[in-house]
Structure formats: structure tokens, C-alpha cells
Amino acid sequence: MMNDEINETMPTHIETGKRGESLAAAFLEEKGWRIAERNFRAGRGEIDLIAWVGDRLLVFVEVKTRSGDGFGGPEEAVDARKQDLLARTAGRYMEQIDYDWEIRFDIVAVLLRKDAPPEIRHVEDAFFPM
């Protein structure tokens, strides 16, 4: 099989991530959450999903998508450096919308295995930035 043939059948890292983000957003919307932003960027930071739970809780969601969990679960990839960057980016978003109330940081892990339906794990209150 030539490299071009392989690339046509295997999704790219970006395509896999986008699919995971779409599945995560649909999962959260099914729970009654309202997605306010997707892929919010500020400086070097990006937040995959920003959602409202009710009228007062703003949740910043990091989505981690993998095609397997052989190297540990996707949620384990959110290290202290990433948490700090997410917190700073969340602060910029809160400044933009003039919001100073309750927030939370969640992680949604999406596993996309070849011969199985997607598996979604939602870790609420996954970390609190220092």
C-alpha cells in the first residue's frame, strides 16, 4: 500500500480532534448544557469548549481525543503547564464577557476505536488552577 493510499483512509490528528470535539459538544448538549464557544483563542491558549450549565455556572472544557488508550487515558494529557494555559485563557474570556462568578474546569475524554462505538468520559471539576 502506498503512503497516499494510507493517508486517504486514516484520519489526520486534526480530523480526529475535531470529531472528538463535536462528539463532546453533542454529549454536553444532551445533558442540557449550552455551548457558548468552540475553540476560543487568546494569546497562545485555546479552550476547546466553553459551556453554560444553567445560568450561573460557566465551564471551560478541554477535550482530549485518542484512537486508543494504550498510553493512558486522554485525560492524563492535561498536565500542569496545560492547566495554567487553560486558566489564563479562561481569564481572558471572562474579561471579554465581563463575567466574575462561578467557573469550573472539566475534561472530556473521547476514545475512538476502530471497531467500537465512541467512548466518552466526562471528568467534572478535573482541576483547579493555582
Secondary structure, 3 states (H helix, E strand, C coil): CCHHHHHHHCCCHHHHHHHHHHHHHHHHHHCCCEEEEEEEEECCEEEEEEEEECCCEEEEEEEEEECCCCCCCHHHHCCHHHHHHHHHHHHHHHHHCCCCCCEEEEEEEEECCCCCCCEEEEECCCCCCC
